[in-house]
């Protein structure tokens, strides 16, 4: 079954990452594009992970996971090699009604991480519902080359117009025409 695409406002979520290796690092790096309310637990953290943790002043504990560690979190990312523990944490997450992502084990995931492009307020996500992360990655790379860096300034201008112009059909039509023209000009 395919995953429903949704964009979550993460500033209301407390996030816990369990793991301190390369995969946990990738997940943390992606999440930092959207929030800093992230805590981490791992027996060991890679040097790169520690740099990211310290740079962003994140809470972390150097220890093994213990039952109950997830109780205060709304989103859990489990990036460890112990499959039995991943399953156990996923099952525990159901008790506390928090979203869980057990890396590379779709059967223990309430959500997955898409491959995405982030330029200012623009976020474009690509997913194959876990069928081929490699395809999602290469499609993202292709799309990223197509989206001009000027999109950041254009979206800021559109944001300002939406704030200053009165709501209504005229504003909607003007903004729609402006967006259409921008896309037509970049695709030439």
C-alpha positions in Angstrom: 0.0 0.0 0.0 1.3 3.5 -0.9 2.0 6.2 1.7 -0.2 9.2 1.9 1.8 12.4 1.1 1.5 15.0 3.8 3.6 17.9 5.0 3.8 18.0 8.8 4.4 21.2 10.8 7.1 19.8 13.0 7.3 22.7 15.5 4.6 20.9 17.5 6.4 17.5 17.5 9.0 16.3 19.9 11.3 14.0 17.9 13.5 11.2 19.2 16.2 9.5 17.1 17.5 6.2 18.4 20.9 5.5 16.9 24.1 7.4 16.3 25.5 6.0 13.0 25.4 7.0 9.4 21.7 6.4 8.8 20.7 8.2 12.0 23.0 11.1 10.8 21.2 11.3 7.5 17.8 11.4 9.2 18.9 14.1 11.6 20.4 16.1 8.8 17.1 16.0 6.9 15.0 16.8 10.0 17.1 19.8 10.8 15.8 21.5 7.7 12.4 21.6 9.4 12.9 21.6 13.2 15.5 21.6 16.0 13.3 19.9 18.7 15.1 16.7 18.3 16.7 14.4 21.0 19.0 11.5 20.5 19.8 8.3 22.3 22.6 5.9 21.2 25.3 3.8 22.8 27.7 5.4 20.4 27.6 8.5 18.1 29.8 8.9 15.0 32.1 12.0 15.0 29.9 13.5 12.2 26.8 13.0 14.3 28.4 14.6 17.4 29.4 17.7 15.2 25.8 18.1 14.1 24.4 17.6 17.6 26.8 20.2 19.1 26.4 22.6 16.2 22.6 22.6 16.8 22.8 22.3 20.6 20.6 19.2 20.6 19.9 17.0 23.7 21.5 13.6 23.6 22.2 10.7 25.8 25.1 8.2 25.2 23.4 4.9 26.4 21.3 2.1 25.1 17.5 2.4 24.6 15.3 1.6 27.5 11.6 0.8 27.4 9.7 4.0 28.1 12.2 6.3 26.5 9.7 7.2 23.8 6.8 8.2 26.1 7.2 12.0 25.8 7.8 12.0 22.0 5.4 12.3 19.1 7.8 11.0 16.4 10.4 8.3 16.7 13.1 7.4 14.2 14.8 4.1 15.0 18.1 3.9 13.1 19.8 0.9 14.7 20.9 -2.5 13.4 19.0 -4.6 16.0 15.9 -5.7 14.1 14.2 -7.3 17.2 14.7 -4.0 19.1 13.3 -2.0 16.2 10.2 -4.2 16.2 9.9 -3.8 20.0 10.2 0.0 19.8 7.6 0.1 17.0 5.2 -2.0 19.0 5.8 0.2 22.0 5.1 3.3 19.9 1.6 2.1 19.3 0.9 2.2 23.1 1.9 5.8 23.2 0.3 6.8 19.9 3.5 8.3 18.5 4.6 8.0 14.8 7.4 5.6 14.3 9.9 5.1 11.4 12.2 2.0 11.7 14.8 2.6 9.0 14.7 0.1 6.1 11.9 -1.9 7.7 8.6 -0.6 6.1 6.5 -3.0 8.2 7.6 -1.0 11.3 7.0 2.4 9.8 4.0 4.7 10.2 5.8 7.1 7.8 8.8 7.2 5.5 11.3 9.9 4.6 10.9 11.0 1.0 13.7 12.2 -1.1 13.2 16.0 -1.3 14.3 19.3 -2.6 14.3 22.3 -0.3 14.8 25.8 -1.6 13.5 28.5 0.8 9.8 27.9 1.2 9.7 25.4 -1.6 9.7 21.7 -0.7 9.3 19.1 -3.3 9.1 15.5 -2.1 9.5 12.4 -4.2 8.6 8.9 -2.9 8.2 5.4 -4.4 6.6 4.2 -1.2 9.7 2.4 -0.3 9.8 0.4 -3.6 13.0 2.1 -4.9 14.7 4.7 -2.8 17.4 4.8 -5.5 14.8 5.9 -8.1 13.4 8.5 -5.7 16.9 9.9 -5.1 17.8 10.1 -8.9 14.4 11.7 -9.7 15.0 14.3 -7.0 18.5 15.0 -8.4 16.9 15.5 -11.9 14.2 17.8 -10.6 16.6 19.8 -8.4 18.5 20.7 -11.6 15.3 22.0 -13.1 14.2 24.3 -10.2 16.1 27.6 -10.4 17.6 29.2 -7.3 15.6 32.3 -8.1 12.5 30.4 -6.8 13.5 31.6 -3.3 13.1 35.3 -4.1 10.0 34.6 -6.3 8.3 32.8 -3.4 9.1 35.6 -1.0 7.6 38.1 -3.4 4.4 35.9 -3.7 4.3 35.7 0.1 4.4 39.5 0.4 1.7 39.9 -2.2 -0.6 37.5 -0.4 -0.1 39.4 2.8 -0.7 42.9 1.3 -3.4 42.4 -1.3 -7.0 41.9 -0.3 -8.3 38.4 -0.5 -10.6 37.6 -3.4 -11.0 36.4 -6.9 -8.8 39.2 -8.4 -5.9 38.4 -6.1 -6.2 34.7 -6.8 -6.2 35.2 -10.6 -3.3 37.7 -10.4 -1.1 35.3 -8.3 -2.0 32.4 -10.5 -1.0 34.3 -13.7 2.2 35.4 -12.0 3.1 31.8 -11.0 2.3 30.5 -14.4 4.5 33.1 -16.1 7.4 32.4 -13.7 7.3 28.7 -14.6 6.9 29.3 -18.3 10.0 31.7 -18.2 12.2 29.2 -16.3 11.3 26.3 -18.6 12.4 28.1 -21.8 
